[in-house]
Amino acid sequence: QVQLVESGGGLVQAGGSLRLSCAASGSGFSIYRMDWYRQAPGKERELVASMAGGDATVYADSVKGRFTISRDNAKTKVFLQMNSLKPEDTAVYYCAVVADFRRYWGQGTQVTVSS
């Protein structure tokens, strides 16, 4: 089992920045892929950024050039640096990892961007 705890969400003005963190804990796991998703009210959950294998990264078109996913060397923490935030980035952001062929989710952290 892997437990994920996100932090770093909050309220920010448009144009501002936030850095989300996600810490994985448990025992005997090996994380292959680390993702950030988000879900806005009334919308489906969408992939924001992903990092897998040899640090290959993928970003949603809507965040390219503004968001950066990174991780620590131990692959137990994943971060999402969010710059130039827009009101449409408002959502609950979820950390997700694939470990030992299973997907695990964090509880989510709210990000609100005011105009």
Secondary structure, 3 states (H helix, E strand, C coil): CEEEEEECCEEEECCCCEEEEEEEEECCCCEEEEEEEEECCCCCCEEEEEEECCCEEEECCCCCCCEEEEECCCCCEEEEEECCCCHHHCEEEEEEEEECCEEEECCCEEEEEEC
